[in-house]
């Protein structure tokens, strides 16, 4: 499993044998496509004031990267 994070140092506690951290920023589309290139699925977790814009960035980058499955999760 890969976890997309903005700050690798802050997210270091999330890493483990089954979780690889990938750095990027949802507000910077240029950082998304390369990070998504090896993914076959992506789960979006809402909760940001710019949610529509940021999720749109992920969806567009996912399409370019060939991600086959998208899902959204709401707590």
C-alpha positions in Angstrom: 0.0 0.0 0.0 1.2 3.5 -0.7 0.2 6.6 1.3 0.4 10.0 -0.4 1.7 12.6 2.0 2.9 16.2 1.8 5.7 15.9 4.4 7.7 12.6 4.6 9.2 13.6 8.0 5.8 14.3 9.6 4.3 11.1 8.2 7.3 8.9 9.0 5.3 7.1 11.7 2.9 5.8 9.1 5.5 4.0 7.1 6.1 0.3 7.7 6.6 -3.0 5.9 3.2 -2.8 4.2 3.1 1.0 3.7 5.3 3.0 1.4 5.1 6.8 1.7 5.0 8.9 -1.5 5.5 12.6 -1.3 3.4 15.1 -3.2 0.9 17.9 -2.8 -2.7 17.8 -4.0 -2.6 21.5 -4.8 0.4 21.0 -7.1 -0.7 18.8 -10.0 2.8 18.3 -11.2 3.6 16.3 -8.1 0.7 13.9 -8.6 1.1 12.0 -11.9 4.5 10.5 -11.1 3.3 9.5 -7.6 0.1 7.9 -9.1 1.9 6.2 -12.0 2.3 2.8 -10.3 -1.2 2.8 -8.6 -4.1 0.7 -9.8 -6.5 2.3 -7.3 -6.9 5.5 -5.4 -9.1 6.3 -2.4 -9.9 10.0 -1.8 -10.6 11.2 1.7 -12.6 14.4 1.9 -12.3 17.1 4.5 -10.5 20.1 3.1 -12.1 23.5 2.2 -10.7 23.2 -1.4 -11.8 19.6 -1.6 -13.4 19.9 -5.1 -10.3 21.5 -6.6 -7.9 19.1 -4.9 -9.8 15.9 -5.8 -10.2 17.2 -9.3 -6.4 17.4 -9.5 -6.1 13.8 -8.3 -8.7 12.5 -10.7 -7.1 14.2 -13.7 -3.6 13.0 -12.8 -5.0 9.5 -12.1 -6.5 9.4 -15.6 -3.2 10.5 -17.2 -1.3 7.9 -15.0 -3.6 5.0 -15.9 -5.2 4.5 -12.5 -8.0 2.1 -13.1 -10.2 2.5 -9.9 -11.2 5.6 -8.0 -13.2 5.7 -4.7 -14.1 8.3 -2.2 -14.4 7.7 1.6 -16.2 9.9 4.0 -15.7 9.4 7.8 
